Amino acid sequence: MDLKLTEELLALIAEERGAGTRRATAPGDLLGDPGSWPPVRTTAGEFALLPVRLERDLPVISRWMNDPAVAAFWELAGPESVTAGHIRPQLEGDGRSIPCLGVLDGTPMSYWEIYRADLDPLARHYPARPHDTGVHLLLGGVRNRGRGVGTALLRAVADLVLDHLPRCARVVAEPDLTNTPSVSAFLSAGFRFSAEVDLPDKRAALMVRDRTYRAQL
């Protein structure tokens, strides 16, 4: 079972949010600090993003990566060092990709990557626009799948991106075209199917949520 956040950890989250607010406007900051974005109410419960700390979060994220349903698309099954090797370069990079834990009603239950799609290799495969921001999502635990939780959280995170990154006009994603539940969740969350794109490791569905139409979709 996923661990509930302790009072001590909740206090740490509050402290990180306060510090994140001060860091969000630092020169050269590419994505602000998603950890400073306030919690939001969704149909699934209260949701918040918490920047990943490997020493705290690696065991649970690695466990999720070893779920066969997740491993089929993320391809990060194996010892914790495999997951750490994927996350650490983002933590030590220039801020163009920020790994986050998704916390729903106090329980860590998803893994997210918020990234600058226009600065990502993805930009070589579609007509990227400046400040396009991408999202990757992993839902941890079978009970969170197949009942609309992914749709609710995708909508919430896309709204958080658009609310806190005013220069971002589009939130994009590139789920595997064969991952029908994921593509369906994006469509239900207000994304539109833009194109099929051939990436080095998969054929993907390019999904786009436009700021212009966010109120209608």
Sequence and secondary structure as in RCSB ss.txt:
>XXXX:A:sequence
MDLKLTEELLALIAEERGAGTRRATAPGDLLGDPGSWPPVRTTAGEFALLPVRLERDLPVISRWMNDPAVAAFWE
LAGPESVTAGHIRPQLEGDGRSIPCLGVLDGTPMSYWEIYRADLDPLARHYPARPHDTGVHLLLGGVRNRGRGVG
TALLRAVADLVLDHLPRCARVVAEPDLTNTPSVSAFLSAGFRFSAEVDLPDKRAALMVRDRTYRAQL
>XXXX:A:secstr
      HHHHHHHHHHHHHHHHHTT TT SS  GGGS  EEETTEEEEEEE  HHHHHHHHHHHHTSHHHHHHH 
  SSHHHHHHHHHHHHTS SSEEEEEEEETTEEEEEEEEEEGGGSGGGGGTT  TT EEEEEEE SGGGSSSSHH
HHHHHHHHHHHHHH TT  EEEE  BTT HHHHHHHHHTT EEEEEEEETTEEEEEEEEEGGGTTT 
